Amino acid sequence: MSITLQDLANRLDLLTGAVLSNKTVLTVEEAAAYTGLSISHVYKLTSTQDIPHYKPRGKMLYFERAELDSWLLQRRVKTNDEINTKAANHVAGVRMAGV
């Protein structure tokens, strides 16, 4: 899939408008630009109810910025240091319980 210069300019305009404004409610286009997803993928996510959204009149879709942030930040992956620390604490706890 090739992206034209005009497509990039349009996406930049949408992203700049969504990020720099104080809007808390975003349109599909703004939500796509904000999340970095394509508009068609956002529509797919709404049809499968995998992304939080609102349909106040049954057709137009809207997204709350705070809910998009929470959705984007779900399923955090732990760092190796966090995993190693948890493992060491678990081993130390098992040793203490066995004493």
GUMIKOL-181938 format. One line per field, with one value per atom (N, C-alpha, C): x, y, z; residue number from 1; residue in three letters. Coordinates in Angstrom, 2 decimals, decimal comma, padded with zeros to 5 digits. Example, Ala and Ser with C-alpha at 12.3 -4.5 7.8 and 13.67 -1.06 7.14 Angstrom:
! residues 2
east <- (013,19:012,30:013,20:012,85:013,67:012,90)
north <- (-005,69:-004,50:-003,30:-002,25:-001,06:000,03)
up <- (007,80:007,80:007,80:007,08:007,14:007,87)
pos <- (1:1:1:2:2:2)
code <- (ALA:ALA:ALA:SER:SER:SER)
! end
This chain:
! residues 99
east <- (000,84:000,00:000,89:000,74:001,55:000,74:001,42:000,78:001,26:000,31:000,66:001,00:001,61:001,95:000,68:-000,37:-001,64:-002,23:-002,13:-002,61:-001,87:-000,55:000,26:-000,12:-000,34:-000,73:-002,08:-003,03:-004,34:-004,25:-003,45:-003,28:-002,61:-001,63:-000,95:-001,91:-002,74:-003,74:-004,69:-005,18:-006,09:-005,41:-004,20:-003,47:-003,16:-002,71:-002,40:-003,64:-004,75:-006,00:-006,47:-006,37:-006,84:-005,94:-004,64:-003,70:-003,63:-003,61:-003,40:-004,67:-005,82:-007,06:-007,38:-008,35:-008,79:-010,01:-010,26:-011,42:-011,28:-012,36:-012,37:-013,12:-013,94:-014,70:-014,17:-013,83:-013,21:-014,11:-014,00:-014,69:-013,90:-014,43:-013,73:-012,38:-012,36:-011,12:-010,10:-010,54:-009,64:-009,16:-010,04:-009,66:-008,64:-008,83:-007,88:-006,51:-006,49:-005,22:-004,59:-005,40:-004,91:-004,29:-004,92:-004,44:-003,40:-003,31:-002,39:-002,95:-004,24:-004,90:-005,56:-005,84:-006,56:-008,03:-008,70:-010,12:-010,91:-010,56:-011,29:-011,08:-009,88:-009,63:-010,41:-010,53:-011,33:-012,79:-013,31:-014,67:-014,83:-013,84:-013,89:-013,91:-013,07:-013,03:-014,35:-015,03:-016,33:-017,38:-017,32:-018,33:-018,19:-016,98:-016,76:-016,81:-017,08:-017,16:-015,88:-014,74:-013,44:-012,82:-013,45:-012,95:-014,12:-013,90:-015,01:-015,43:-016,72:-017,23:-018,68:-019,18:-020,55:-021,24:-022,53:-023,35:-024,63:-024,56:-025,71:-026,95:-026,78:-027,94:-028,02:-027,28:-027,35:-026,47:-025,85:-025,03:-023,63:-023,56:-022,27:-021,55:-020,24:-019,43:-018,58:-018,48:-017,63:-016,83:-015,69:-014,77:-014,33:-014,23:-013,72:-012,21:-011,48:-010,02:-009,47:-010,00:-009,52:-009,76:-010,89:-011,16:-010,23:-009,90:-008,94:-007,57:-007,18:-005,90:-005,87:-006,93:-007,00:-006,97:-007,70:-007,75:-006,37:-005,68:-004,35:-003,33:-003,53:-002,55:-002,92:-003,83:-004,18:-003,16:-003,13:-002,24:-000,76:-000,35:001,05:001,97:003,06:004,06:005,16:005,44:006,45:007,85:008,74:010,14:010,83:011,97:012,75:013,13:013,46:013,81:012,63:011,43:010,24:009,98:010,14:009,94:010,97:012,24:013,31:013,10:012,69:012,43:011,29:010,21:009,07:009,48:010,27:010,73:011,61:012,52:013,40:012,59:011,59:010,74:009,93:009,50:008,73:009,60:010,81:011,74:012,08:012,32:012,64:011,46:010,23:009,04:008,83:009,12:009,00:010,01:011,22:012,26:011,86:011,30:010,90:009,74:008,83:007,67:008,13:009,21:009,69:010,54:010,93:011,82:011,08)
north <- (-001,17:000,00:001,24:002,08:003,29:004,48:005,32:006,51:007,72:008,50:009,69:010,83:011,83:013,01:013,68:013,67:014,26:013,49:012,15:011,33:011,68:011,82:012,20:013,57:014,49:015,85:015,82:015,04:014,93:014,31:013,25:012,60:013,53:014,29:015,23:016,31:016,81:017,80:017,25:016,03:015,42:015,19:014,68:014,40:015,68:016,67:017,96:018,55:018,50:019,04:018,28:016,97:016,15:016,29:016,31:016,35:017,74:018,75:020,10:020,74:020,21:020,81:020,29:020,90:020,48:019,57:019,03:018,18:016,91:016,53:015,27:014,20:014,65:013,73:013,83:012,67:012,64:011,94:012,34:011,67:010,44:009,66:008,46:008,84:009,86:010,28:010,74:011,51:011,99:010,84:009,90:008,74:007,88:007,73:006,95:007,62:008,91:009,65:009,60:009,74:009,75:008,42:007,31:005,98:005,44:006,05:005,55:004,39:004,15:003,09:003,65:002,80:003,26:003,44:004,27:004,52:003,21:002,42:001,15:000,21:000,21:-000,66:-000,17:001,13:001,67:001,24:001,33:000,88:-000,61:-001,41:-002,84:-003,07:-002,35:-002,48:-002,08:-001,10:-000,71:-001,76:-002,36:-003,36:-004,63:-004,92:-006,09:-005,70:-004,44:-003,89:-004,12:-003,96:-004,12:-002,80:-001,69:-000,38:000,42:001,16:001,93:003,07:003,17:004,21:004,53:005,59:006,06:006,29:005,99:006,22:006,94:008,23:008,93:008,95:008,94:008,97:007,70:006,69:005,42:005,28:006,37:006,28:006,87:008,08:008,74:008,11:007,92:007,34:008,41:008,32:009,24:008,45:009,01:008,36:009,36:008,90:009,76:009,54:010,63:010,56:009,76:009,98:009,27:007,77:007,37:005,95:005,34:006,11:005,63:005,44:006,38:006,24:004,96:004,71:003,49:002,25:002,30:001,16:000,90:001,97:001,82:001,27:001,58:001,19:-000,11:-000,88:-002,15:-003,23:-004,26:-005,41:-005,01:-004,34:-003,91:-005,11:-005,03:-006,10:-005,72:-006,64:-006,37:-006,42:-005,63:-005,65:-006,87:-007,21:-008,33:-008,09:-006,83:-006,52:-006,77:-006,38:-006,61:-008,10:-008,87:-010,32:-010,96:-010,56:-011,11:-010,76:-009,52:-009,10:-009,90:-010,09:-010,86:-012,31:-012,87:-014,25:-014,37:-013,42:-013,45:-013,32:-012,43:-012,26:-013,53:-014,18:-015,43:-016,52:-016,66:-017,67:-017,38:-016,10:-015,74:-016,03:-015,79:-016,07:-017,55:-018,35:-019,80:-020,33:-019,79:-020,23:-019,86:-018,66:-018,21:-019,08:-019,46:-020,27:-021,68:-022,15:-023,49:-023,61:-022,48:-022,51:-022,88)
up <- (000,00:000,00:000,00:-000,99:-001,04:-000,53:000,19:000,76:-000,04:-000,50:-001,27:-000,33:-000,89:-000,12:000,41:-000,40:000,04:001,21:001,18:002,30:003,58:003,46:004,63:005,16:004,25:004,66:005,37:004,85:005,48:006,86:006,97:008,27:009,27:008,81:009,68:010,16:009,27:009,66:010,71:010,48:011,45:012,79:012,75:013,99:014,75:014,03:014,67:015,30:014,58:015,11:016,33:016,31:017,42:018,64:018,43:019,54:020,17:019,34:019,86:020,39:020,05:020,54:021,92:022,53:023,85:023,75:022,57:022,37:023,19:023,84:024,55:023,76:022,81:021,97:020,54:019,96:018,65:017,64:016,38:015,29:014,89:013,96:013,49:012,89:012,07:011,43:012,46:013,44:014,48:015,36:015,68:016,49:015,75:014,45:013,65:013,67:013,46:013,47:014,87:015,89:017,27:017,66:017,24:017,60:016,62:015,44:014,43:013,63:013,76:013,01:011,76:010,80:009,62:009,97:009,20:009,44:009,29:008,29:008,09:009,27:009,85:011,01:012,22:012,39:013,50:013,33:012,10:011,85:012,18:011,82:012,11:013,62:014,35:015,80:016,45:015,87:016,42:016,11:014,93:014,56:015,41:015,84:016,72:018,19:018,46:019,82:020,60:019,92:020,55:020,97:020,64:021,02:021,59:022,68:023,26:022,33:022,10:021,21:021,54:020,94:021,18:019,84:019,80:018,61:019,06:019,32:019,90:019,01:017,71:016,81:015,96:016,37:015,69:014,46:014,01:012,81:013,02:013,46:013,67:014,86:014,70:015,76:016,42:017,73:018,49:019,51:019,88:020,80:021,85:023,10:024,16:024,26:024,25:024,23:025,43:026,62:027,81:027,68:027,11:026,92:025,88:024,84:023,84:024,48:025,35:026,05:026,87:027,62:028,44:027,55:026,45:025,53:024,92:024,55:023,95:024,95:026,22:027,24:027,97:027,44:028,08:027,73:028,51:028,32:028,29:029,32:029,43:029,50:028,81:028,80:029,80:030,72:031,74:031,13:031,71:031,27:031,87:031,33:031,87:033,32:033,66:035,05:035,99:035,56:036,40:036,58:035,52:035,60:036,52:036,37:037,22:038,68:038,96:040,34:040,94:040,17:040,67:040,93:040,03:040,20:041,45:041,64:042,82:044,10:044,09:045,27:045,54:044,50:044,65:045,26:044,73:045,24:046,71:047,02:048,41:049,32:048,84:049,63:049,85:048,86:048,99:049,99:049,95:050,89:052,32:052,49:053,83:054,35:053,49:053,90:054,25:053,60:053,85:055,10:055,69:056,86:058,10)
pos <- (1:1:1:2:2:2:3:3:3:4:4:4:5:5:5:6:6:6:7:7:7:8:8:8:9:9:9:10:10:10:11:11:11:12:12:12:13:13:13:14:14:14:15:15:15:16:16:16:17:17:17:18:18:18:19:19:19:20:20:20:21:21:21:22:22:22:23:23:23:24:24:24:25:25:25:26:26:26:27:27:27:28:28:28:29:29:29:30:30:30:31:31:31:32:32:32:33:33:33:34:34:34:35:35:35:36:36:36:37:37:37:38:38:38:39:39:39:40:40:40:41:41:41:42:42:42:43:43:43:44:44:44:45:45:45:46:46:46:47:47:47:48:48:48:49:49:49:50:50:50:51:51:51:52:52:52:53:53:53:54:54:54:55:55:55:56:56:56:57:57:57:58:58:58:59:59:59:60:60:60:61:61:61:62:62:62:63:63:63:64:64:64:65:65:65:66:66:66:67:67:67:68:68:68:69:69:69:70:70:70:71:71:71:72:72:72:73:73:73:74:74:74:75:75:75:76:76:76:77:77:77:78:78:78:79:79:79:80:80:80:81:81:81:82:82:82:83:83:83:84:84:84:85:85:85:86:86:86:87:87:87:88:88:88:89:89:89:90:90:90:91:91:91:92:92:92:93:93:93:94:94:94:95:95:95:96:96:96:97:97:97:98:98:98:99:99:99)
code <- (MET:MET:MET:SER:SER:SER:ILE:ILE:ILE:THR:THR:THR:LEU:LEU:LEU:GLN:GLN:GLN:ASP:ASP:ASP:LEU:LEU:LEU:ALA:ALA:ALA:ASN:ASN:ASN:ARG:ARG:ARG:LEU:LEU:LEU:ASP:ASP:ASP:LEU:LEU:LEU:LEU:LEU:LEU:THR:THR:THR:GLY:GLY:GLY:ALA:ALA:ALA:VAL:VAL:VAL:LEU:LEU:LEU:SER:SER:SER:ASN:ASN:ASN:LYS:LYS:LYS:THR:THR:THR:VAL:VAL:VAL:LEU:LEU:LEU:THR:THR:THR:VAL:VAL:VAL:GLU:GLU:GLU:GLU:GLU:GLU:ALA:ALA:ALA:ALA:ALA:ALA:ALA:ALA:ALA:TYR:TYR:TYR:THR:THR:THR:GLY:GLY:GLY:LEU:LEU:LEU:SER:SER:SER:ILE:ILE:ILE:SER:SER:SER:HIS:HIS:HIS:VAL:VAL:VAL:TYR:TYR:TYR:LYS:LYS:LYS:LEU:LEU:LEU:THR:THR:THR:SER:SER:SER:THR:THR:THR:GLN:GLN:GLN:ASP:ASP:ASP:ILE:ILE:ILE:PRO:PRO:PRO:HIS:HIS:HIS:TYR:TYR:TYR:LYS:LYS:LYS:PRO:PRO:PRO:ARG:ARG:ARG:GLY:GLY:GLY:LYS:LYS:LYS:MET:MET:MET:LEU:LEU:LEU:TYR:TYR:TYR:PHE:PHE:PHE:GLU:GLU:GLU:ARG:ARG:ARG:ALA:ALA:ALA:GLU:GLU:GLU:LEU:LEU:LEU:ASP:ASP:ASP:SER:SER:SER:TRP:TRP:TRP:LEU:LEU:LEU:LEU:LEU:LEU:GLN:GLN:GLN:ARG:ARG:ARG:ARG:ARG:ARG:VAL:VAL:VAL:LYS:LYS:LYS:THR:THR:THR:ASN:ASN:ASN:ASP:ASP:ASP:GLU:GLU:GLU:ILE:ILE:ILE:ASN:ASN:ASN:THR:THR:THR:LYS:LYS:LYS:ALA:ALA:ALA:ALA:ALA:ALA:ASN:ASN:ASN:HIS:HIS:HIS:VAL:VAL:VAL:ALA:ALA:ALA:GLY:GLY:GLY:VAL:VAL:VAL:ARG:ARG:ARG:MET:MET:MET:ALA:ALA:ALA:GLY:GLY:GLY:VAL:VAL:VAL)
! end
